[in-house]
Amino acid sequence: MDRKGSITVFLTLVLSLMLSLVCTSIESVRMAAARTQILSSLDIGLYSLFGQYDKILLKDYDLFLLDGSWGGGMLDMAKVYDNMESYIKPVLRQNSQKLSLVEGGFTGCRLATDEEGEAFYCQVVQYMKDTLGSQGIQLLTERMRERENKTKEAEETGKQAQSKDAIGSYEREMNEAAKNSQQAQEAADAAAQEGNGQAAAPPVKAPEVKNPITVIKRIMKMGILELVIPPGKGISENRVSKGTLVSGRTLQEGLPLFGTIKKDSSYTSQILFQQYLMDKLGNYQDSAPGGLRYQIEYILGGKDNDLDNLKSVATKLLLVREGVNFAHLLADTAKRAQAEALAAAIAAAFLIPPAALIIEGALLLCWAFAESVLDVRELFDGGKVPLIKSAQDWQLSLEKLPELLSGLDTERRGTETGMDYEDYLQVFLLTKGKTAKLKGGMDMVELSVRSLPGREAFQLDSCIVSVEASIDVRANTRKIFTATKQYSYI
């Protein structure tokens, strides 16, 4: 009897331990299932929230951004959280876990304009990498390097030609010649009157020579757009208040997230970013429908209106073409000989032979300027112009230089090869720093979206790229679990 009692007590103790182990295991499984369900609910909440990306930004600009203002303009993180919570709660109510959301919120948030727009920049660069592929990126980079080097050389040549002040030297020589001629005539008249009371005969002049410098000087003082915009093509006069754009206002900021975006300022990334700008934004040849119409010109000029931005680009184009054409004239012996002969004739006509060299320099500069006007006009008309011209590509003869205005359209002839207007815009973008291109690009994306019906209040600094969310959930009315997760478009 004692043995049976001992066995019963032993079995009771063993069964108690086994039952405790089973109950603990069941509770552990239940808690693990609860944790999994809580994490799943947070995943579903984040996926559902970020699945509401701005459709316009994706369609027009291939950007994944969540408008945290929900159309109101100003960022509303409370409303963003409420939206996410509406997807979390149904998941928590599933099964029999008795899960209830105690509280939650965002512990981190990155906006498109945070860190000087690096999130915006990185998403654009990644999109371009995915679109072009490694081979396309290599070809684009090589082409842009070559054009950039040649254009820089041309621009430098143009600046050097203008810095020599050939026109100013010419004017000083002409004024001095006129002054000396007048003084000589007055002296001769005085001498004649003292001798016999009669005025001296006027000095014998060399045969008159048509001087094109006088005409070109007047043309240089004309408005640049008046010279280069083809007839029949209007110019937008749209304006914008820069204080309302990304680059001009105080921006909203997100909440710090663990880790920062690695900044990329490499040459390749800048090439890809500006190619994106050329693909997505408007310019004079393919203007945007609303806001500022010449958006690439805005990035280059930085003015608050289309007219001034276009004028800025036209002036830069003229300078580059003038440098190219001036270098061509210096290297072309035939054209140099023509300019030298005409300069000698002009100097002889004004009785100042020593000034022939100065007059020749002014002639070459005027000739390069006139040829450049034709080139830029061709570019604005949608044509192409060789970056470096050959003798066959030259359009304007020295004899027709005084007739530049009347021959603006008859003298121009386009080519199948060379660079067009948009090619030059790309090269000019290379001269702008990353920050200027990035802020200008964000300005124009924001302005374009605002021009759409119902999106007048849109702000890029209300667009969310990444968040970190945290929720506290009570399980089985006792234990509280905390779950934290991040989600990002980049």
C-alpha positions as CSV (number, residue, x, y, z in Angstrom):
1,M,0.0,0.0,0.0
2,D,2.8,2.3,0.8
3,R,4.4,1.6,-2.6
4,K,1.2,2.4,-4.5
5,G,1.0,5.7,-2.6
6,S,4.5,6.5,-3.5
7,I,3.9,5.9,-7.2
8,T,0.8,8.1,-7.1
9,V,2.6,11.0,-5.6
10,F,5.5,10.6,-8.0
11,L,3.2,10.5,-11.0
12,T,1.3,13.6,-9.7
13,L,4.6,15.5,-9.4
14,V,5.7,14.4,-12.9
15,L,2.3,15.3,-14.4
16,S,2.3,18.6,-12.7
17,L,5.7,19.5,-14.2
18,M,4.6,18.2,-17.6
19,L,1.4,20.2,-17.4
20,S,3.3,23.3,-16.4
21,L,5.7,22.8,-19.3
22,V,2.8,22.3,-21.8
23,C,1.0,25.4,-20.5
24,T,4.2,27.4,-20.6
25,S,4.8,26.2,-24.2
26,I,1.3,27.0,-25.2
27,E,1.6,30.5,-23.7
28,S,5.0,31.0,-25.4
29,V,3.5,30.0,-28.7
30,R,0.6,32.3,-28.2
31,M,3.0,35.2,-27.4
32,A,5.1,34.3,-30.4
33,A,2.0,34.3,-32.5
34,A,1.0,37.6,-31.0
35,R,4.4,39.1,-31.8
36,T,4.2,37.8,-35.3
37,Q,0.7,39.2,-35.8
38,I,1.7,42.6,-34.3
39,L,4.7,42.8,-36.7
40,S,2.6,41.7,-39.6
41,S,0.0,44.4,-38.7
42,L,2.7,47.0,-38.7
43,D,4.1,45.7,-42.0
44,I,0.7,45.8,-43.6
45,G,0.0,49.3,-42.2
46,L,3.3,50.6,-43.6
47,Y,2.8,48.9,-47.0
48,S,-0.7,50.2,-47.3
49,L,0.3,53.7,-46.3
50,F,3.2,53.9,-48.8
51,G,1.0,52.3,-51.4
52,Q,-0.8,55.6,-51.6
53,Y,2.1,57.3,-53.4
54,D,1.3,60.4,-55.4
55,K,0.1,59.2,-58.8
56,I,1.0,62.4,-60.6
57,L,4.6,62.4,-59.4
58,L,4.9,58.8,-60.5
59,K,3.2,59.3,-63.9
60,D,5.0,62.5,-64.9
61,Y,8.3,62.2,-63.0
62,D,8.8,58.6,-62.1
63,L,9.1,59.5,-58.4
64,F,7.7,57.5,-55.5
65,L,6.7,60.1,-52.9
66,L,3.9,60.1,-50.4
67,D,2.0,63.4,-50.0
68,G,1.9,63.8,-46.3
69,S,-0.4,66.8,-46.5
70,W,-3.1,64.8,-48.3
71,G,-3.7,67.7,-50.6
72,G,-3.6,70.4,-47.9
73,G,-0.2,71.7,-48.5
74,M,1.2,71.5,-45.0
75,L,2.5,68.2,-43.6
76,D,0.0,66.5,-41.3
77,M,1.8,63.6,-39.6
78,A,-1.2,62.9,-37.3
79,K,-3.4,62.3,-40.3
80,V,-0.7,60.1,-41.9
81,Y,-0.5,58.0,-38.7
82,D,-4.3,57.7,-38.5
83,N,-4.3,56.4,-42.1
84,M,-1.7,53.8,-41.2
85,E,-3.5,52.8,-38.0
86,S,-6.7,52.2,-40.0
87,Y,-4.9,49.3,-41.7
88,I,-3.2,48.0,-38.5
89,K,-6.3,47.6,-36.4
90,P,-8.2,45.1,-38.6
91,V,-5.1,42.8,-38.6
92,L,-4.9,42.9,-34.8
93,R,-8.5,41.9,-34.5
94,Q,-7.9,38.7,-36.5
95,N,-7.7,35.3,-34.6
96,S,-8.3,35.0,-30.9
97,Q,-5.3,36.8,-29.6
98,K,-7.2,39.7,-28.0
99,L,-4.7,42.2,-29.3
100,S,-5.4,45.9,-28.8
101,L,-3.5,48.9,-29.9
102,V,-2.5,51.0,-26.9
103,E,-0.6,53.8,-28.7
104,G,1.7,54.4,-31.6
105,G,3.4,57.0,-33.7
106,F,6.3,57.9,-35.9
107,T,9.8,58.0,-34.4
108,G,11.5,59.1,-37.6
109,C,10.5,60.6,-40.9
110,R,12.5,61.8,-43.9
111,L,11.0,64.2,-46.4
112,A,12.0,64.7,-50.1
113,T,13.7,68.0,-49.3
114,D,15.6,66.9,-46.2
115,E,19.4,66.9,-46.2
116,E,19.3,69.6,-49.0
117,G,17.1,67.3,-51.2
118,E,19.5,64.3,-51.1
119,A,16.5,61.9,-51.0
120,F,15.0,63.4,-54.1
121,Y,18.4,63.4,-55.8
122,C,19.2,59.7,-55.0
123,Q,15.8,58.5,-56.2
124,V,16.3,60.3,-59.5
125,V,19.8,59.0,-60.0
126,Q,18.7,55.4,-59.2
127,Y,15.8,55.7,-61.7
128,M,18.2,56.8,-64.4
129,K,20.6,54.0,-63.6
130,D,17.8,51.5,-63.9
131,T,16.6,53.1,-67.2
132,L,19.9,53.5,-69.0
133,G,21.9,50.6,-67.8
134,S,25.7,50.6,-67.5
135,Q,26.4,50.9,-71.2
136,G,24.0,53.8,-71.7
137,I,25.5,55.6,-68.7
138,Q,29.0,55.1,-70.1
139,L,28.1,56.5,-73.6
140,L,26.2,59.4,-72.1
141,T,29.2,60.3,-69.8
142,E,31.7,60.1,-72.6
143,R,29.6,62.3,-74.9
144,M,29.1,64.9,-72.3
145,R,32.7,65.1,-71.3
146,E,33.8,65.8,-74.9
147,R,31.1,68.5,-75.4
148,E,31.9,70.1,-72.0
149,N,35.6,70.4,-72.8
150,K,35.1,71.9,-76.2
151,T,32.4,74.3,-75.0
152,K,34.5,75.5,-72.1
153,E,37.4,76.2,-74.6
154,A,35.0,78.1,-76.9
155,E,33.5,80.2,-74.0
156,E,37.0,81.0,-72.7
157,T,38.0,82.1,-76.2
158,G,34.9,84.3,-76.5
159,K,35.7,86.0,-73.1
160,Q,39.3,86.6,-74.1
161,A,38.2,88.2,-77.4
162,Q,35.8,90.5,-75.6
163,S,38.3,91.3,-72.9
164,K,40.8,92.7,-75.5
165,D,38.3,95.4,-76.2
166,A,38.9,95.5,-79.9
167,I,35.8,97.6,-80.5
168,G,36.9,100.0,-77.8
169,S,40.4,100.3,-79.3
170,Y,38.9,100.9,-82.7
171,E,36.6,103.7,-81.4
172,R,39.5,105.4,-79.7
173,E,41.5,105.3,-82.9
174,M,38.6,106.6,-85.0
175,N,37.9,109.4,-82.6
176,E,41.6,110.4,-82.5
177,A,41.7,110.3,-86.3
178,A,38.6,112.5,-86.6
179,K,40.1,114.9,-84.0
180,N,43.4,115.1,-85.8
181,S,41.7,115.6,-89.2
182,Q,39.6,118.4,-87.8
183,Q,42.6,120.1,-86.2
184,A,44.6,119.8,-89.4
185,Q,41.8,121.3,-91.4
186,E,41.5,124.2,-88.9
187,A,45.2,124.8,-89.1
188,A,45.2,124.8,-92.9
189,D,42.2,127.2,-92.9
190,A,44.0,129.6,-90.5
191,A,47.2,129.5,-92.6
192,A,45.3,130.2,-95.8
193,Q,43.5,133.1,-94.3
194,E,46.8,134.6,-93.1
195,G,48.3,134.2,-96.6
196,N,45.5,135.4,-99.0
197,G,42.3,135.5,-96.9
198,Q,40.9,132.4,-98.6
199,A,40.1,129.1,-96.9
200,A,42.3,126.2,-97.7
201,A,41.1,123.5,-100.1
202,P,39.8,120.4,-98.3
203,P,42.4,117.6,-98.1
204,V,42.3,114.9,-100.7
205,K,40.6,111.8,-99.3
206,A,41.1,108.2,-100.3
207,P,38.2,106.5,-102.0
208,E,35.3,105.7,-99.6
209,V,35.2,102.2,-98.2
210,K,32.1,100.5,-96.8
211,N,32.9,100.0,-93.1
212,P,30.9,97.2,-91.6
213,I,32.1,97.9,-88.1
214,T,29.8,100.9,-87.8
215,V,26.7,98.7,-88.6
216,I,27.7,95.8,-86.4
217,K,28.3,98.2,-83.4
218,R,24.6,99.3,-83.7
219,I,23.4,95.7,-83.9
220,M,25.4,94.8,-80.8
221,K,23.4,97.3,-78.9
222,M,20.1,95.7,-79.9
223,G,18.3,93.3,-77.6
224,I,19.6,89.8,-77.8
225,L,16.2,88.1,-78.2
226,E,15.3,90.5,-80.9
227,L,18.2,89.2,-82.9
228,V,18.0,85.5,-82.3
229,I,14.3,84.6,-82.0
230,P,12.9,83.7,-85.4
231,P,9.8,85.6,-86.6
232,G,6.5,84.1,-85.6
233,K,7.8,82.5,-82.5
234,G,6.4,84.1,-79.4
235,I,8.1,84.4,-76.0
236,S,6.5,83.4,-72.7
237,E,6.2,86.2,-70.2
238,N,5.1,83.9,-67.3
239,R,6.4,84.9,-63.8
240,V,6.5,83.2,-60.5
241,S,7.1,84.3,-56.9
242,K,10.4,82.5,-56.0
243,G,9.5,82.9,-52.3
244,T,6.8,80.3,-52.7
245,L,9.2,77.7,-54.1
246,V,11.5,75.1,-52.5
247,S,14.6,77.3,-53.0
248,G,12.9,80.5,-51.6
249,R,10.9,79.5,-48.5
250,T,11.6,78.0,-45.1
251,L,11.1,74.3,-45.6
252,Q,9.3,71.8,-43.3
253,E,11.7,69.2,-41.8
254,G,11.2,65.5,-41.0
255,L,12.2,63.7,-37.8
256,P,15.7,62.2,-37.5
257,L,16.1,58.7,-38.7
258,F,18.8,56.2,-37.8
259,G,21.5,56.7,-40.4
260,T,21.8,59.3,-43.1
261,I,21.7,59.1,-46.9
262,K,25.1,58.8,-48.4
263,K,25.6,61.9,-50.4
264,D,26.6,61.3,-54.1
265,S,28.2,64.2,-55.9
266,S,30.1,62.2,-58.5
267,Y,30.4,63.4,-62.1
268,T,28.3,60.4,-63.3
269,S,25.5,61.1,-60.9
270,Q,25.3,64.7,-61.9
271,I,25.2,63.7,-65.6
272,L,22.3,61.3,-64.8
273,F,20.5,63.9,-62.8
274,Q,20.7,66.6,-65.5
275,Q,19.7,64.1,-68.1
276,Y,16.6,63.4,-66.0
277,L,15.9,67.2,-65.9
278,M,16.2,67.4,-69.7
279,D,13.8,64.5,-70.1
280,K,11.2,65.7,-67.6
281,L,11.3,69.5,-67.6
282,G,10.3,72.0,-70.3
283,N,12.6,74.4,-72.3
284,Y,12.2,76.8,-75.1
285,Q,12.0,74.1,-77.7
286,D,9.5,71.9,-75.7
287,S,7.9,74.2,-73.2
288,A,6.1,73.1,-70.0
289,P,2.3,73.6,-70.0
290,G,2.0,75.6,-66.8
291,G,4.0,77.8,-64.4
292,L,7.3,78.8,-65.9
293,R,7.4,77.4,-69.4
294,Y,11.2,77.4,-69.8
295,Q,12.1,75.3,-66.9
296,I,15.7,74.3,-67.8
297,E,16.4,78.0,-68.6
298,Y,15.1,78.8,-65.1
299,I,17.7,76.4,-63.6
300,L,20.4,78.1,-65.7
301,G,19.3,81.7,-65.3
302,G,17.7,81.7,-61.8
303,K,15.3,84.5,-62.6
304,D,11.6,84.7,-61.7
305,N,10.3,85.0,-65.2
306,D,10.7,83.2,-68.6
307,L,11.8,86.2,-70.5
308,D,14.9,87.0,-68.4
309,N,15.8,83.3,-68.2
310,L,15.7,82.9,-71.9
311,K,17.7,86.1,-72.4
312,S,20.4,84.7,-70.0
313,V,20.7,81.5,-72.0
314,A,20.7,83.4,-75.4
315,T,23.6,85.6,-74.1
316,K,25.6,82.6,-73.0
317,L,24.9,80.8,-76.4
318,L,26.1,83.9,-78.3
319,L,29.3,84.1,-76.2
320,V,30.1,80.4,-76.8
321,R,29.4,80.7,-80.5
322,E,31.4,83.9,-80.7
323,G,34.4,82.2,-79.2
324,V,34.2,79.3,-81.6
325,N,33.8,81.5,-84.6
326,F,36.5,83.9,-83.5
327,A,39.0,81.0,-83.2
328,H,38.0,79.8,-86.7
329,L,38.7,83.3,-88.2
330,L,42.1,83.4,-86.5
331,A,43.0,80.0,-88.0
332,D,41.6,80.6,-91.5
333,T,44.3,82.3,-93.6
334,A,41.9,83.2,-96.4
335,K,39.5,85.0,-94.1
336,R,42.3,86.7,-92.3
337,A,43.7,88.0,-95.6
338,Q,40.2,89.4,-96.5
339,A,40.0,91.2,-93.1
340,E,43.5,92.5,-93.4
341,A,42.8,94.0,-96.8
342,L,39.6,95.6,-95.7
343,A,41.3,97.0,-92.5
344,A,44.1,98.5,-94.6
345,A,41.5,100.2,-96.9
346,I,39.5,101.6,-93.9
347,A,42.7,102.8,-92.3
348,A,43.8,104.5,-95.6
349,A,40.3,106.1,-96.0
350,F,40.7,107.7,-92.5
351,L,44.3,108.6,-93.1
352,I,45.5,106.4,-90.2
353,P,47.5,103.5,-91.8
354,P,49.2,102.6,-88.5
355,A,45.7,101.7,-87.1
356,A,45.2,98.9,-89.6
357,L,46.0,96.2,-87.1
358,I,43.5,97.6,-84.6
359,I,40.8,97.8,-87.3
360,E,41.5,94.3,-88.3
361,G,41.0,93.0,-84.8
362,A,37.7,94.9,-84.6
363,L,36.6,93.5,-88.0
364,L,37.3,89.9,-86.9
365,L,35.4,90.4,-83.7
366,C,32.4,91.9,-85.6
367,W,32.5,89.1,-88.2
368,A,32.6,86.4,-85.4
369,F,29.7,88.2,-83.7
370,A,27.6,88.4,-86.9
371,E,28.2,84.7,-87.7
372,S,27.2,83.8,-84.1
373,V,23.9,85.7,-84.4
374,L,23.1,83.4,-87.3
375,D,24.2,80.4,-85.4
376,V,22.1,81.2,-82.3
377,R,19.1,82.0,-84.5
378,E,19.4,78.6,-86.1
379,L,19.5,76.9,-82.7
380,F,16.4,78.8,-81.5
381,D,14.7,77.7,-84.7
382,G,15.3,74.1,-83.9
383,G,18.3,73.5,-86.1
384,K,21.8,72.2,-85.5
385,V,25.1,74.0,-85.7
386,P,28.6,72.3,-85.7
387,L,30.4,73.0,-82.5
388,I,33.7,73.5,-84.4
389,K,33.1,74.9,-87.9
390,S,34.9,74.2,-91.1
391,A,35.3,76.6,-94.0
392,Q,32.3,74.9,-95.7
393,D,30.1,75.5,-92.6
394,W,30.8,79.2,-92.5
395,Q,27.7,81.2,-93.5
396,L,28.4,85.0,-93.7
397,S,30.9,86.6,-96.1
398,L,32.8,89.7,-95.1
399,E,31.1,91.6,-98.0
400,K,27.6,90.9,-96.6
401,L,28.5,91.8,-93.0
402,P,26.8,95.3,-93.2
403,E,23.6,93.5,-94.5
404,L,23.3,91.2,-91.4
405,L,19.8,92.3,-90.3
406,S,18.3,92.0,-93.8
407,G,19.9,88.5,-94.3
408,L,19.1,87.0,-90.9
409,D,16.8,84.3,-92.5
410,T,18.3,84.1,-96.0
411,E,21.8,83.5,-94.9
412,R,21.1,80.8,-92.3
413,R,21.6,77.2,-93.3
414,G,21.3,74.3,-90.9
415,T,23.2,71.0,-90.9
416,E,22.4,67.4,-90.2
417,T,25.2,67.1,-87.7
418,G,26.3,69.2,-84.8
419,M,24.6,70.3,-81.6
420,D,21.1,71.6,-81.2
421,Y,19.6,73.9,-78.6
422,E,18.9,71.2,-76.1
423,D,22.5,69.8,-76.5
424,Y,23.8,73.2,-75.5
425,L,21.4,73.4,-72.5
426,Q,22.9,70.1,-71.3
427,V,26.4,71.4,-71.5
428,F,25.5,74.6,-69.7
429,L,23.9,72.5,-66.9
430,L,27.3,70.9,-66.4
431,T,28.6,74.3,-65.3
432,K,26.0,74.6,-62.5
433,G,26.8,73.1,-59.1
434,K,24.8,70.2,-57.8
435,T,22.9,72.3,-55.2
436,A,21.8,74.8,-57.9
437,K,20.6,72.0,-60.2
438,L,18.9,70.1,-57.4
439,K,17.0,73.1,-56.0
440,G,16.1,74.4,-59.4
441,G,14.8,71.0,-60.4
442,M,12.7,70.6,-57.2
443,D,11.3,74.1,-57.8
444,M,10.1,73.2,-61.3
445,V,8.7,69.8,-60.3
446,E,6.7,71.5,-57.5
447,L,5.5,74.3,-59.7
448,S,4.4,71.9,-62.5
449,V,2.3,69.9,-60.0
450,R,0.7,73.1,-58.7
451,S,-0.4,74.0,-62.1
452,L,-2.8,71.0,-62.2
453,P,-6.4,71.3,-61.1
454,G,-6.8,70.6,-57.4
455,R,-3.1,70.6,-56.6
456,E,-2.6,74.3,-56.1
457,A,-1.3,73.8,-52.5
458,F,1.2,71.1,-53.3
459,Q,4.5,71.4,-51.5
460,L,7.5,69.1,-52.1
461,D,8.6,69.4,-48.5
462,S,5.3,67.7,-47.5
463,C,6.3,64.6,-49.4
464,I,7.5,61.6,-47.4
465,V,10.3,59.3,-48.5
466,S,10.9,57.2,-45.4
467,V,9.4,56.7,-42.0
468,E,10.1,54.7,-38.8
469,A,6.9,53.7,-37.0
470,S,6.4,52.3,-33.5
471,I,3.3,50.8,-31.9
472,D,2.5,49.4,-28.4
473,V,0.0,46.5,-28.4
474,R,-1.5,44.8,-25.4
475,A,-1.8,41.0,-25.8
476,N,-4.4,39.0,-23.9
477,T,-5.1,41.9,-21.6
478,R,-1.7,41.5,-19.9
479,K,1.5,41.9,-21.7
480,I,2.4,44.9,-23.8
481,F,4.6,44.4,-26.9
482,T,6.4,47.2,-28.7
483,A,7.1,46.9,-32.5
484,T,9.3,49.3,-34.5
485,K,9.9,49.2,-38.2
486,Q,11.1,51.4,-41.0
487,Y,9.9,51.7,-44.6
488,S,11.5,53.7,-47.4
489,Y,11.1,54.3,-51.1
490,I,14.9,54.5,-51.5
